[in-house]
């Protein structure tokens, strides 16, 4: 179906400088059901019939294999990070529902996502994650990384 459009699948998204309107869309080929018999042979047949120079990931949704890698690859492609929040009264963060934000986002950005009042009354945060000692106090301009845990404090 894409042959009738000016969209092409590619490793990276871009526009063609010579053909106005032609665009390349970043694509990840996800081969699912790799737990089934003859899956490897069917995948080889796909490669033979439709040779694509795309990054590829083999998964099984039923068996759960490859799903964490798929999740991480999707977040990386979207250029976002997952940030988990934690209440001061709890020992663990809510790992079921992360907040997502563009890479380069700050503690104050997360406070605004959680609730405007938290951002307006923000005092500091405690952060567990990349480049910090666990539970270190951070100001609002601290840049967060994928899978950081944030505990927001107001004053």
N, CA, C and O atoms as a GROMACS GRO file, in nm:
protein
  620
    1UNK      N    1   0.080  -0.121   0.000
    1UNK     CA    2   0.000   0.000   0.000
    1UNK      C    3   0.084   0.127   0.000
    1UNK      O    4   0.040   0.229  -0.052
    2UNK      N    5   0.201   0.121   0.057
    2UNK     CA    6   0.286   0.240   0.060
    2UNK      C    7   0.343   0.274  -0.076
    2UNK      O    8   0.388   0.387  -0.097
    3UNK      N    9   0.343   0.180  -0.170
    3UNK     CA   10   0.396   0.208  -0.304
    3UNK      C   11   0.321   0.320  -0.373
    3UNK      O   12   0.378   0.390  -0.456
    4UNK      N   13   0.194   0.339  -0.342
    4UNK     CA   14   0.114   0.444  -0.404
    4UNK      C   15   0.128   0.578  -0.335
    4UNK      O   16   0.064   0.676  -0.374
    5UNK      N   17   0.212   0.584  -0.231
    5UNK     CA   18   0.230   0.710  -0.157
    5UNK      C   19   0.375   0.756  -0.170
    5UNK      O   20   0.456   0.691  -0.235
    6UNK      N   21   0.404   0.866  -0.108
    6UNK     CA   22   0.541   0.918  -0.108
    6UNK      C   23   0.607   0.891   0.028
    6UNK      O   24   0.693   0.967   0.074
    7UNK      N   25   0.563   0.783   0.091
    7UNK     CA   26   0.622   0.743   0.219
    7UNK      C   27   0.701   0.615   0.199
    7UNK      O   28   0.654   0.520   0.136
    8UNK      N   29   0.822   0.613   0.252
    8UNK     CA   30   0.908   0.495   0.243
    8UNK      C   31   0.951   0.456   0.383
    8UNK      O   32   0.971   0.541   0.469
    9UNK      N   33   0.966   0.326   0.406
    9UNK     CA   34   1.015   0.276   0.533
    9UNK      C   35   1.166   0.286   0.535
    9UNK      O   36   1.232   0.260   0.435
   10UNK      N   37   1.222   0.325   0.651
   10UNK     CA   38   1.366   0.345   0.659
   10UNK      C   39   1.415   0.327   0.802
   10UNK      O   40   1.336   0.313   0.895
   11UNK      N   41   1.546   0.327   0.818
   11UNK     CA   42   1.606   0.316   0.950
   11UNK      C   43   1.588   0.446   1.030
   11UNK      O   44   1.577   0.443   1.152
   12UNK      N   45   1.586   0.559   0.961
   12UNK     CA   46   1.571   0.690   1.024
   12UNK      C   47   1.469   0.773   0.948
   12UNK      O   48   1.457   0.760   0.826
   13UNK      N   49   1.396   0.857   1.018
   13UNK     CA   50   1.301   0.947   0.953
   13UNK      C   51   1.375   1.063   0.888
   13UNK      O   52   1.468   1.118   0.947
   14UNK      N   53   1.332   1.099   0.766
   14UNK     CA   54   1.393   1.212   0.697
   14UNK      C   55   1.306   1.250   0.578
   14UNK      O   56   1.212   1.179   0.542
   15UNK      N   57   1.340   1.363   0.518
   15UNK     CA   58   1.275   1.408   0.396
   15UNK      C   59   1.377   1.401   0.283
   15UNK      O   60   1.497   1.418   0.305
   16UNK      N   61   1.329   1.375   0.162
   16UNK     CA   62   1.417   1.367   0.046
   16UNK      C   63   1.440   1.508  -0.007
   16UNK      O   64   1.345   1.581  -0.034
   17UNK      N   65   1.566   1.546  -0.021
   17UNK     CA   66   1.600   1.681  -0.069
   17UNK      C   67   1.567   1.700  -0.217
   17UNK      O   68   1.543   1.813  -0.261
   18UNK      N   69   1.566   1.592  -0.294
   18UNK     CA   70   1.547   1.603  -0.438
   18UNK      C   71   1.402   1.583  -0.481
   18UNK      O   72   1.361   1.634  -0.585
   19UNK      N   73   1.324   1.509  -0.404
   19UNK     CA   74   1.184   1.481  -0.441
   19UNK      C   75   1.093   1.538  -0.332
   19UNK      O   76   1.074   1.477  -0.227
   20UNK      N   77   1.037   1.657  -0.358
   20UNK     CA   78   0.951   1.724  -0.261
   20UNK      C   79   0.832   1.634  -0.227
   20UNK      O   80   0.765   1.582  -0.316
   21UNK      N   81   0.809   1.615  -0.100
   21UNK     CA   82   0.696   1.534  -0.055
   21UNK      C   83   0.734   1.391  -0.021
   21UNK      O   84   0.660   1.323   0.050
   22UNK      N   85   0.848   1.344  -0.070
   22UNK     CA   86   0.892   1.208  -0.038
   22UNK      C   87   0.950   1.207   0.103
   22UNK      O   88   1.042   1.283   0.135
   23UNK      N   89   0.896   1.120   0.185
   23UNK     CA   90   0.945   1.111   0.322
   23UNK      C   91   0.981   0.968   0.358
   23UNK      O   92   0.922   0.872   0.308
   24UNK      N   93   1.079   0.956   0.444
   24UNK     CA   94   1.123   0.828   0.495
   24UNK      C   95   1.082   0.821   0.641
   24UNK      O   96   1.110   0.912   0.718
   25UNK      N   97   1.016   0.713   0.680
   25UNK     CA   98   0.964   0.697   0.815
   25UNK      C   99   1.044   0.591   0.890
   25UNK      O  100   1.058   0.478   0.843
   26UNK      N  101   1.095   0.628   1.006
   26UNK     CA  102   1.171   0.534   1.087
   26UNK      C  103   1.083   0.413   1.119
   26UNK      O  104   0.969   0.428   1.165
   27UNK      N  105   1.137   0.294   1.095
   27UNK     CA  106   1.059   0.172   1.107
   27UNK      C  107   1.139   0.065   1.179
   27UNK      O  108   1.259   0.050   1.158
   28UNK      N  109   1.070  -0.009   1.265
   28UNK     CA  110   1.126  -0.125   1.332
   28UNK      C  111   1.041  -0.244   1.292
   28UNK      O  112   0.920  -0.245   1.316
   29UNK      N  113   1.103  -0.344   1.232
   29UNK     CA  114   1.031  -0.466   1.193
   29UNK      C  115   1.023  -0.557   1.315
   29UNK      O  116   1.126  -0.601   1.367
   30UNK      N  117   0.901  -0.585   1.361
   30UNK     CA  118   0.881  -0.669   1.478
   30UNK      C  119   0.821  -0.801   1.432
   30UNK      O  120   0.708  -0.807   1.385
   31UNK      N  121   0.900  -0.906   1.447
   31UNK     CA  122   0.855  -1.041   1.410
   31UNK      C  123   0.796  -1.106   1.535
   31UNK      O  124   0.870  -1.144   1.626
   32UNK      N  125   0.664  -1.118   1.539
   32UNK     CA  126   0.593  -1.174   1.654
   32UNK      C  127   0.570  -1.324   1.632
   32UNK      O  128   0.592  -1.376   1.522
   33UNK      N  129   0.526  -1.390   1.734
   33UNK     CA  130   0.493  -1.533   1.733
   33UNK      C  131   0.615  -1.620   1.706
   33UNK      O  132   0.605  -1.727   1.645
   34UNK      N  133   0.730  -1.573   1.751
   34UNK     CA  134   0.853  -1.649   1.730
   34UNK      C  135   0.860  -1.774   1.816
   34UNK      O  136   0.955  -1.852   1.805
   35UNK      N  137   0.761  -1.795   1.902
   35UNK     CA  138   0.754  -1.916   1.983
   35UNK      C  139   0.688  -2.033   1.908
   35UNK      O  140   0.694  -2.147   1.954
   36UNK      N  141   0.627  -2.005   1.793
   36UNK     CA  142   0.556  -2.109   1.719
   36UNK      C  143   0.653  -2.195   1.637
   36UNK      O  144   0.760  -2.149   1.598
   37UNK      N  145   0.613  -2.320   1.611
   37UNK     CA  146   0.697  -2.406   1.526
   37UNK      C  147   0.718  -2.342   1.388
   37UNK      O  148   0.628  -2.278   1.335
   38UNK      N  149   0.833  -2.361   1.333
   38UNK     CA  150   0.868  -2.311   1.200
   38UNK      C  151   0.872  -2.158   1.190
   38UNK      O  152   0.874  -2.104   1.080
   39UNK      N  153   0.874  -2.089   1.302
   39UNK     CA  154   0.879  -1.942   1.299
   39UNK      C  155   1.006  -1.892   1.231
   39UNK      O  156   1.002  -1.797   1.154
   40UNK      N  157   1.116  -1.956   1.260
   40UNK     CA  158   1.243  -1.915   1.200
   40UNK      C  159   1.240  -1.931   1.048
   40UNK      O  160   1.291  -1.846   0.975
   41UNK      N  161   1.180  -2.040   1.001
   41UNK     CA  162   1.170  -2.064   0.856
   41UNK      C  163   1.078  -1.960   0.791
   41UNK      O  164   1.108  -1.912   0.681
   42UNK      N  165   0.968  -1.926   0.857
   42UNK     CA  166   0.876  -1.825   0.802
   42UNK      C  167   0.943  -1.687   0.797
   42UNK      O  168   0.920  -1.610   0.704
   43UNK      N  169   1.023  -1.658   0.897
   43UNK     CA  170   1.094  -1.531   0.897
   43UNK      C  171   1.198  -1.527   0.785
   43UNK      O  172   1.216  -1.424   0.720
   44UNK      N  173   1.265  -1.638   0.762
   44UNK     CA  174   1.362  -1.646   0.651
   44UNK      C  175   1.292  -1.628   0.518
   44UNK      O  176   1.346  -1.564   0.427
   45UNK      N  177   1.171  -1.682   0.504
   45UNK     CA  178   1.092  -1.665   0.381
   45UNK      C  179   1.054  -1.518   0.362
   45UNK      O  180   1.059  -1.467   0.250
   46UNK      N  181   1.017  -1.451   0.469
   46UNK     CA  182   0.987  -1.307   0.461
   46UNK      C  183   1.109  -1.230   0.412
   46UNK      O  184   1.098  -1.144   0.325
   47UNK      N  185   1.225  -1.262   0.467
   47UNK     CA  186   1.349  -1.195   0.426
   47UNK      C  187   1.377  -1.219   0.277
   47UNK      O  188   1.423  -1.129   0.207
   48UNK      N  189   1.348  -1.340   0.232
   48UNK     CA  190   1.373  -1.373   0.091
   48UNK      C  191   1.274  -1.301  -0.001
   48UNK      O  192   1.314  -1.251  -0.107
   49UNK      N  193   1.147  -1.296   0.037
   49UNK     CA  194   1.044  -1.237  -0.048
   49UNK      C  195   1.040  -1.085  -0.040
   49UNK      O  196   1.002  -1.017  -0.135
   50UNK      N  197   1.080  -1.033   0.073
   50UNK     CA  198   1.069  -0.889   0.096
   50UNK      C  199   1.195  -0.840   0.168
   50UNK      O  200   1.191  -0.812   0.288
   51UNK      N  201   1.305  -0.829   0.096
   51UNK     CA  202   1.429  -0.786   0.162
   51UNK      C  203   1.420  -0.639   0.203
   51UNK      O  204   1.410  -0.550   0.118
   52UNK      N  205   1.425  -0.615   0.331
   52UNK     CA  206   1.418  -0.480   0.385
   52UNK      C  207   1.540  -0.454   0.472
   52UNK      O  208   1.578  -0.538   0.553
   53UNK      N  209   1.600  -0.339   0.454
   53UNK     CA  210   1.713  -0.301   0.537
   53UNK      C  211   1.661  -0.222   0.657
   53UNK      O  212   1.675  -0.100   0.664
   54UNK      N  213   1.600  -0.296   0.751
   54UNK     CA  214   1.540  -0.234   0.868
   54UNK      C  215   1.590  -0.304   0.994
   54UNK      O  216   1.622  -0.423   0.989
   55UNK      N  217   1.596  -0.233   1.104
   55UNK     CA  218   1.626  -0.302   1.229
   55UNK      C  219   1.511  -0.400   1.259
   55UNK      O  220   1.395  -0.371   1.230
   56UNK      N  221   1.546  -0.512   1.316
   56UNK     CA  222   1.447  -0.618   1.336
   56UNK      C  223   1.454  -0.670   1.479
   56UNK      O  224   1.562  -0.678   1.539
   57UNK      N  225   1.339  -0.705   1.531
   57UNK     CA  226   1.331  -0.759   1.666
   57UNK      C  227   1.238  -0.878   1.666
   57UNK      O  228   1.126  -0.870   1.616
   58UNK      N  229   1.283  -0.989   1.722
   58UNK     CA  230   1.201  -1.109   1.732
   58UNK      C  231   1.137  -1.114   1.870
   58UNK      O  232   1.206  -1.103   1.971
   59UNK      N  233   1.004  -1.130   1.874
   59UNK     CA  234   0.931  -1.134   2.000
   59UNK      C  235   0.829  -1.246   2.000
   59UNK      O  236   0.796  -1.304   1.895
   60UNK      N  237   0.779  -1.275   2.117
   60UNK     CA  238   0.663  -1.361   2.133
   60UNK      C  239   0.575  -1.296   2.238
   60UNK      O  240   0.609  -1.297   2.357
   61UNK      N  241   0.463  -1.241   2.196
   61UNK     CA  242   0.372  -1.178   2.291
   61UNK      C  243   0.316  -1.282   2.388
   61UNK      O  244   0.294  -1.252   2.505
   62UNK      N  245   0.293  -1.403   2.339
   62UNK     CA  246   0.238  -1.509   2.423
   62UNK      C  247   0.338  -1.552   2.530
   62UNK      O  248   0.303  -1.562   2.648
   63UNK      N  249   0.462  -1.576   2.490
   63UNK     CA  250   0.565  -1.621   2.584
   63UNK      C  251   0.628  -1.504   2.660
   63UNK      O  252   0.692  -1.524   2.763
   64UNK      N  253   0.610  -1.382   2.609
   64UNK     CA  254   0.666  -1.264   2.675
   64UNK      C  255   0.811  -1.238   2.642
   64UNK      O  256   0.873  -1.152   2.705
   65UNK      N  257   0.867  -1.308   2.546
   65UNK     CA  258   1.008  -1.288   2.513
   65UNK      C  259   1.025  -1.170   2.418
   65UNK      O  260   0.948  -1.152   2.324
   66UNK      N  261   1.127  -1.090   2.445
   66UNK     CA  262   1.159  -0.976   2.360
   66UNK      C  263   1.074  -0.852   2.386
   66UNK      O  264   1.099  -0.748   2.325
   67UNK      N  265   0.975  -0.860   2.474
   67UNK     CA  266   0.885  -0.746   2.494
   67UNK      C  267   0.951  -0.629   2.565
   67UNK      O  268   0.923  -0.513   2.533
   68UNK      N  269   1.039  -0.657   2.660
   68UNK     CA  270   1.108  -0.547   2.729
   68UNK      C  271   1.201  -0.475   2.632
   68UNK      O  272   1.211  -0.352   2.635
   69UNK      N  273   1.268  -0.549   2.546
   69UNK     CA  274   1.354  -0.488   2.444
   69UNK      C  275   1.270  -0.405   2.349
   69UNK      O  276   1.309  -0.294   2.312
   70UNK      N  277   1.154  -0.457   2.308
   70UNK     CA  278   1.063  -0.383   2.221
   70UNK      C  279   1.020  -0.254   2.288
   70UNK      O  280   1.022  -0.148   2.225
   71UNK      N  281   0.980  -0.261   2.414
   71UNK     CA  282   0.938  -0.144   2.489
   71UNK      C  283   1.051  -0.039   2.490
   71UNK      O  284   1.027   0.078   2.463
   72UNK      N  285   1.172  -0.083   2.522
   72UNK     CA  286   1.286   0.010   2.528
   72UNK      C  287   1.316   0.070   2.391
   72UNK      O  288   1.346   0.189   2.382
   73UNK      N  289   1.309  -0.011   2.286
   73UNK     CA  290   1.334   0.040   2.151
   73UNK      C  291   1.229   0.144   2.110
   73UNK      O  292   1.263   0.243   2.044
   74UNK      N  293   1.105   0.123   2.147
   74UNK     CA  294   0.998   0.219   2.114
   74UNK      C  295   1.023   0.351   2.186
   74UNK      O  296   1.014   0.457   2.125
   75UNK      N  297   1.053   0.345   2.316
   75UNK     CA  298   1.080   0.468   2.390
   75UNK      C  299   1.200   0.542   2.332
   75UNK      O  300   1.198   0.665   2.321
   76UNK      N  301   1.304   0.468   2.295
   76UNK     CA  302   1.423   0.532   2.236
   76UNK      C  303   1.389   0.598   2.103
   76UNK      O  304   1.434   0.709   2.075
   77UNK      N  305   1.309   0.530   2.020
   77UNK     CA  306   1.272   0.586   1.889
   77UNK      C  307   1.186   0.710   1.904
   77UNK      O  308   1.195   0.802   1.822
   78UNK      N  309   1.102   0.713   2.005
   78UNK     CA  310   1.015   0.829   2.028
   78UNK      C  311   1.088   0.945   2.095
   78UNK      O  312   1.034   1.055   2.107
   79UNK      N  313   1.213   0.919   2.138
   79UNK     CA  314   1.295   1.020   2.205
   79UNK      C  315   1.230   1.067   2.334
   79UNK      O  316   1.231   1.186   2.366
   80UNK      N  317   1.173   0.972   2.409
   80UNK     CA  318   1.112   1.003   2.538
   80UNK      C  319   1.177   0.918   2.646
   80UNK      O  320   1.243   0.817   2.618
   81UNK      N  321   1.157   0.959   2.769
   81UNK     CA  322   1.202   0.882   2.884
   81UNK      C  323   1.082   0.852   2.972
   81UNK      O  324   0.984   0.925   2.973
   82UNK      N  325   1.094   0.743   3.047
   82UNK     CA  326   0.991   0.705   3.145
   82UNK      C  327   1.039   0.748   3.282
   82UNK      O  328   1.154   0.724   3.319
   83UNK      N  329   0.952   0.813   3.356
   83UNK     CA  330   0.986   0.857   3.492
   83UNK      C  331   0.878   0.802   3.585
   83UNK      O  332   0.759   0.818   3.560
   84UNK      N  333   0.924   0.739   3.693
   84UNK     CA  334   0.832   0.682   3.791
   84UNK      C  335   0.823   0.776   3.910
   84UNK      O  336   0.922   0.837   3.951
   85UNK      N  337   0.705   0.786   3.966
   85UNK     CA  338   0.685   0.873   4.082
   85UNK      C  339   0.668   0.788   4.207
   85UNK      O  340   0.627   0.672   4.202
   86UNK      N  341   0.701   0.850   4.319
   86UNK     CA  342   0.694   0.783   4.448
   86UNK      C  343   0.641   0.882   4.550
   86UNK      O  344   0.680   0.998   4.550
   87UNK      N  345   0.553   0.835   4.634
   87UNK     CA  346   0.504   0.918   4.744
   87UNK      C  347   0.602   0.912   4.860
   87UNK      O  348   0.662   0.806   4.884
   88UNK      N  349   0.620   1.022   4.933
   88UNK     CA  350   0.713   1.021   5.048
   88UNK      C  351   0.676   0.915   5.152
   88UNK      O  352   0.763   0.868   5.225
   89UNK      N  353   0.550   0.879   5.160
   89UNK     CA  354   0.504   0.783   5.261
   89UNK      C  355   0.519   0.638   5.216
   89UNK      O  356   0.490   0.546   5.294
   90UNK      N  357   0.564   0.614   5.093
   90UNK     CA  358   0.576   0.477   5.040
   90UNK      C  359   0.722   0.444   5.014
   90UNK      O  360   0.803   0.531   4.983
   91UNK      N  361   0.753   0.315   5.026
   91UNK     CA  362   0.891   0.271   5.004
   91UNK      C  363   0.922   0.248   4.857
   91UNK      O  364   1.037   0.258   4.815
   92UNK      N  365   0.818   0.219   4.778
   92UNK     CA  366   0.843   0.188   4.636
   92UNK      C  367   0.766   0.284   4.545
   92UNK      O  368   0.667   0.345   4.585
   93UNK      N  369   0.814   0.292   4.425
   93UNK     CA  370   0.751   0.378   4.324
   93UNK      C  371   0.638   0.301   4.255
   93UNK      O  372   0.627   0.179   4.269
   94UNK      N  373   0.555   0.374   4.181
   94UNK     CA  374   0.450   0.313   4.100
   94UNK      C  375   0.511   0.277   3.965
   94UNK      O  376   0.522   0.362   3.876
   95UNK      N  377   0.552   0.150   3.950
   95UNK     CA  378   0.617   0.106   3.827
   95UNK      C  379   0.518   0.066   3.719
   95UNK      O  380   0.558   0.031   3.608
   96UNK      N  381   0.390   0.069   3.749
   96UNK     CA  382   0.288   0.028   3.652
   96UNK      C  383   0.251   0.142   3.556
   96UNK      O  384   0.214   0.116   3.441
   97UNK      N  385   0.262   0.266   3.602
   97UNK     CA  386   0.219   0.380   3.520
   97UNK      C  387   0.324   0.491   3.521
   97UNK      O  388   0.312   0.587   3.597
   98UNK      N  389   0.425   0.478   3.436
   98UNK     CA  390   0.527   0.584   3.432
   98UNK      C  391   0.473   0.709   3.362
   98UNK      O  392   0.383   0.702   3.279
   99UNK      N  393   0.529   0.820   3.398
   99UNK     CA  394   0.507   0.943   3.323
   99UNK      C  395   0.608   0.942   3.209
   99UNK      O  396   0.722   0.897   3.227
  100UNK      N  397   0.569   0.992   3.093
  100UNK     CA  398   0.662   1.002   2.982
  100UNK      C  399   0.686   1.148   2.949
  100UNK      O  400   0.596   1.232   2.960
  101UNK      N  401   0.807   1.175   2.909
  101UNK     CA  402   0.844   1.311   2.874
  101UNK      C  403   0.959   1.307   2.774
  101UNK      O  404   1.030   1.207   2.767
  102UNK      N  405   0.976   1.412   2.698
  102UNK     CA  406   1.087   1.421   2.603
  102UNK      C  407   1.219   1.416   2.679
  102UNK      O  408   1.230   1.464   2.792
  103UNK      N  409   1.320   1.358   2.614
  103UNK     CA  410   1.454   1.359   2.673
  103UNK      C  411   1.491   1.504   2.699
  103UNK      O  412   1.461   1.593   2.620
  104UNK      N  413   1.557   1.527   2.810
  104UNK     CA  414   1.596   1.662   2.848
  104UNK      C  415   1.496   1.727   2.941
  104UNK      O  416   1.518   1.839   2.987
  105UNK      N  417   1.384   1.658   2.971
  105UNK     CA  418   1.284   1.711   3.062
  105UNK      C  419   1.336   1.714   3.205
  105UNK      O  420   1.427   1.640   3.241
  106UNK      N  421   1.277   1.801   3.286
  106UNK     CA  422   1.326   1.825   3.422
  106UNK      C  423   1.227   1.777   3.528
  106UNK      O  424   1.115   1.737   3.499
  107UNK      N  425   1.274   1.784   3.652
  107UNK     CA  426   1.190   1.750   3.767
  107UNK      C  427   1.065   1.839   3.769
  107UNK      O  428   0.955   1.791   3.796
  108UNK      N  429   1.082   1.967   3.740
  108UNK     CA  430   0.967   2.058   3.740
  108UNK      C  431   0.867   2.021   3.630
  108UNK      O  432   0.746   2.037   3.649
  109UNK      N  433   0.916   1.972   3.516
  109UNK     CA  434   0.825   1.924   3.410
  109UNK      C  435   0.738   1.810   3.461
  109UNK      O  436   0.618   1.804   3.431
  110UNK      N  437   0.798   1.718   3.537
  110UNK     CA  438   0.720   1.606   3.593
  110UNK      C  439   0.619   1.658   3.695
  110UNK      O  440   0.505   1.612   3.698
  111UNK      N  441   0.661   1.751   3.778
  111UNK     CA  442   0.570   1.809   3.877
  111UNK      C  443   0.447   1.868   3.808
  111UNK      O  444   0.335   1.853   3.856
  112UNK      N  445   0.468   1.935   3.695
  112UNK     CA  446   0.355   1.993   3.620
  112UNK      C  447   0.265   1.885   3.564
  112UNK      O  448   0.143   1.902   3.560
  113UNK      N  449   0.323   1.773   3.519
  113UNK     CA  450   0.242   1.663   3.466
  113UNK      C  451   0.157   1.600   3.576
  113UNK      O  452   0.041   1.564   3.553
  114UNK      N  453   0.214   1.587   3.694
  114UNK     CA  454   0.140   1.524   3.804
  114UNK      C  455   0.025   1.614   3.845
  114UNK      O  456  -0.089   1.569   3.853
  115UNK      N  457   0.053   1.742   3.872
  115UNK     CA  458  -0.053   1.837   3.908
  115UNK      C  459   0.005   1.977   3.910
  115UNK      O  460   0.118   1.997   3.956
  116UNK      N  461  -0.071   2.074   3.860
  116UNK     CA  462  -0.023   2.213   3.854
  116UNK      C  463   0.011   2.268   3.992
  116UNK      O  464   0.106   2.345   4.005
  117UNK      N  465  -0.065   2.228   4.095
  117UNK     CA  466  -0.036   2.276   4.230
  117UNK      C  467   0.099   2.227   4.280
  117UNK      O  468   0.169   2.298   4.352
  118UNK      N  469   0.137   2.105   4.240
  118UNK     CA  470   0.269   2.054   4.279
  118UNK      C  471   0.379   2.140   4.218
  118UNK      O  472   0.478   2.172   4.284
  119UNK      N  473   0.362   2.178   4.094
  119UNK     CA  474   0.462   2.263   4.028
  119UNK      C  475   0.464   2.402   4.090
  119UNK      O  476   0.572   2.458   4.111
  120UNK      N  477   0.348   2.457   4.121
  120UNK     CA  478   0.341   2.592   4.178
  120UNK      C  479   0.402   2.598   4.318
  120UNK      O  480   0.458   2.701   4.356
  121UNK      N  481   0.391   2.490   4.393
  121UNK     CA  482   0.440   2.488   4.531
  121UNK      C  483   0.566   2.402   4.548
  121UNK      O  484   0.602   2.363   4.659
  122UNK      N  485   0.632   2.374   4.437
  122UNK     CA  486   0.748   2.285   4.438
  122UNK      C  487   0.860   2.339   4.526
  122UNK      O  488   0.895   2.457   4.518
  123UNK      N  489   0.915   2.253   4.611
  123UNK     CA  490   1.028   2.290   4.697
  123UNK      C  491   1.153   2.217   4.650
  123UNK      O  492   1.255   2.280   4.622
  124UNK      N  493   1.146   2.085   4.642
  124UNK     CA  494   1.257   2.004   4.593
  124UNK      C  495   1.204   1.863   4.562
  124UNK      O  496   1.088   1.832   4.586
  125UNK      N  497   1.292   1.781   4.510
  125UNK     CA  498   1.257   1.642   4.484
  125UNK      C  499   1.371   1.554   4.532
  125UNK      O  500   1.486   1.597   4.542
  126UNK      N  501   1.337   1.432   4.560
  126UNK     CA  502   1.440   1.329   4.583
  126UNK      C  503   1.438   1.242   4.458
  126UNK      O  504   1.331   1.205   4.408
  127UNK      N  505   1.556   1.210   4.408
  127UNK     CA  506   1.566   1.135   4.283
  127UNK      C  507   1.655   1.013   4.301
  127UNK      O  508   1.762   1.019   4.361
  128UNK      N  509   1.608   0.902   4.248
  128UNK     CA  510   1.684   0.778   4.239
  128UNK      C  511   1.705   0.753   4.091
  128UNK      O  512   1.608   0.742   4.016
  129UNK      N  513   1.830   0.742   4.048
  129UNK     CA  514   1.851   0.718   3.906
  129UNK      C  515   1.991   0.749   3.859
  129UNK      O  516   2.087   0.745   3.936
  130UNK      N  517   2.000   0.782   3.731
  130UNK     CA  518   2.127   0.801   3.662
  130UNK      C  519   2.202   0.924   3.716
  130UNK      O  520   2.144   1.031   3.731
  131UNK      N  521   2.330   0.905   3.745
  131UNK     CA  522   2.416   1.017   3.779
  131UNK      C  523   2.395   1.077   3.916
  131UNK      O  524   2.446   1.186   3.944
  132UNK      N  525   2.320   1.009   4.004
  132UNK     CA  526   2.296   1.062   4.139
  132UNK      C  527   2.303   0.948   4.239
  132UNK      O  528   2.281   0.832   4.205
  133UNK      N  529   2.335   0.984   4.362
  133UNK     CA  530   2.322   0.886   4.469
  133UNK      C  531   2.173   0.869   4.496
  133UNK      O  532   2.097   0.966   4.491
  134UNK      N  533   2.132   0.747   4.524
  134UNK     CA  534   1.990   0.722   4.547
  134UNK      C  535   1.933   0.813   4.655
  134UNK      O  536   1.989   0.827   4.763
  135UNK      N  537   1.821   0.876   4.622
  135UNK     CA  538   1.751   0.962   4.716
  135UNK      C  539   1.810   1.101   4.729
  135UNK      O  540   1.774   1.174   4.821
  136UNK      N  541   1.899   1.140   4.638
  136UNK     CA  542   1.959   1.273   4.645
  136UNK      C  543   1.854   1.381   4.621
  136UNK      O  544   1.758   1.361   4.546
  137UNK      N  545   1.872   1.493   4.685
  137UNK     CA  546   1.782   1.606   4.668
  137UNK      C  547   1.817   1.677   4.537
  137UNK      O  548   1.934   1.702   4.508
  138UNK      N  549   1.713   1.710   4.459
  138UNK     CA  550   1.734   1.776   4.330
  138UNK      C  551   1.643   1.898   4.320
  138UNK      O  552   1.533   1.900   4.374
  139UNK      N  553   1.691   1.998   4.250
  139UNK     CA  554   1.612   2.118   4.223
  139UNK      C  555   1.524   2.094   4.101
  139UNK      O  556   1.536   1.990   4.036
  140UNK      N  557   1.440   2.188   4.071
  140UNK     CA  558   1.346   2.176   3.960
  140UNK      C  559   1.411   2.166   3.824
  140UNK      O  560   1.351   2.111   3.731
  141UNK      N  561   1.533   2.218   3.809
  141UNK     CA  562   1.598   2.216   3.677
  141UNK      C  563   1.680   2.089   3.653
  141UNK      O  564   1.747   2.077   3.551
  142UNK      N  565   1.675   1.994   3.747
  142UNK     CA  566   1.750   1.869   3.728
  142UNK      C  567   1.691   1.789   3.613
  142UNK      O  568   1.570   1.764   3.610
  143UNK      N  569   1.775   1.750   3.517
  143UNK     CA  570   1.732   1.674   3.399
  143UNK      C  571   1.716   1.528   3.437
  143UNK      O  572   1.806   1.467   3.496
  144UNK      N  573   1.601   1.471   3.401
  144UNK     CA  574   1.570   1.332   3.434
  144UNK      C  575   1.610   1.239   3.320
  144UNK      O  576   1.618   1.279   3.204
  145UNK      N  577   1.634   1.113   3.356
  145UNK     CA  578   1.673   1.010   3.261
  145UNK      C  579   1.573   0.895   3.264
  145UNK      O  580   1.490   0.885   3.355
  146UNK      N  581   1.582   0.810   3.164
  146UNK     CA  582   1.490   0.698   3.155
  146UNK      C  583   1.495   0.612   3.282
  146UNK      O  584   1.602   0.573   3.329
  147UNK      N  585   1.378   0.585   3.335
  147UNK     CA  586   1.356   0.499   3.452
  147UNK      C  587   1.399   0.562   3.584
  147UNK      O  588   1.412   0.492   3.684
  148UNK      N  589   1.420   0.694   3.587
  148UNK     CA  590   1.446   0.761   3.714
  148UNK      C  591   1.320   0.755   3.799
  148UNK      O  592   1.208   0.746   3.748
  149UNK      N  593   1.340   0.760   3.930
  149UNK     CA  594   1.229   0.764   4.026
  149UNK      C  595   1.234   0.900   4.094
  149UNK      O  596   1.340   0.946   4.138
  150UNK      N  597   1.117   0.965   4.102
  150UNK     CA  598   1.110   1.101   4.157
  150UNK      C  599   1.007   1.105   4.270
  150UNK      O  600   0.895   1.056   4.257
  151UNK      N  601   1.049   1.165   4.380
  151UNK     CA  602   0.960   1.191   4.494
  151UNK      C  603   0.950   1.341   4.508
  151UNK      O  604   1.048   1.405   4.543
  152UNK      N  605   0.834   1.400   4.481
  152UNK     CA  606   0.816   1.545   4.480
  152UNK      C  607   0.779   1.595   4.619
  152UNK      O  608   0.701   1.533   4.690
  153UNK      N  609   0.836   1.710   4.655
  153UNK     CA  610   0.809   1.772   4.786
  153UNK      C  611   0.768   1.918   4.763
  153UNK      O  612   0.826   1.988   4.680
  154UNK      N  613   0.668   1.961   4.837
  154UNK     CA  614   0.622   2.100   4.830
  154UNK      C  615   0.654   2.169   4.960
  154UNK      O  616   0.684   2.105   5.061
  155UNK      N  617   0.648   2.301   4.956
  155UNK     CA  618   0.681   2.374   5.078
  155UNK      C  619   0.591   2.490   5.100
  155UNK      O  620   0.606   2.562   5.198
   0.00000   0.00000   0.00000
